[in-house]
Amino acid sequence: MMMEEMNHVMKRMLAQCAGSTGALLILYLLSRYLFFDLHGMKSFPFYLLCAGVAVSAVAAFFHAGILSAAAAVGYIAGFFCGMAFGSVGTDPGGGRTCSGWLIWGGIFFGCLLIGAVLQLVRRGGRKPDG
């Protein structure tokens, strides 16, 4: 019976991590390639993807599903808010500037913080199941 429960917990943990990572990867591919003309950034979407995958993996290990989901929600919410509210301009040398990355990253990390707080509140100081 004990081994069966451990298998269930391990499968749930892996499914949670895979689901969040899969969602992040899809969102990355959409933002990096399909919507590239909106922002023109090559590296920043990848850096946020790496941060999101790392958070999701750690969250899955600690059975923190809310935090894992917050990574995917923050990625897409940050992207759309950054593109909607970011200002686009031109620097003195003639290059394109955009503040969308700052909004995108801020919302992403803000969602991670909110997800962590919600996870702690939900858990109520108890140790994770498993």
Secondary structure by P-SEA (a helix, b strand, c coil): caaaaaaaaaaaaaaaaaaaaaaaaaaaaaaacccccccccccaaaaaaaaaaaaaaaaaaacaaaaaaaaaaaaaaaaaaaaacbbbbbcccbbbbbaaaaaaaaaaaaaaaaaaaaaaaaaccccccc
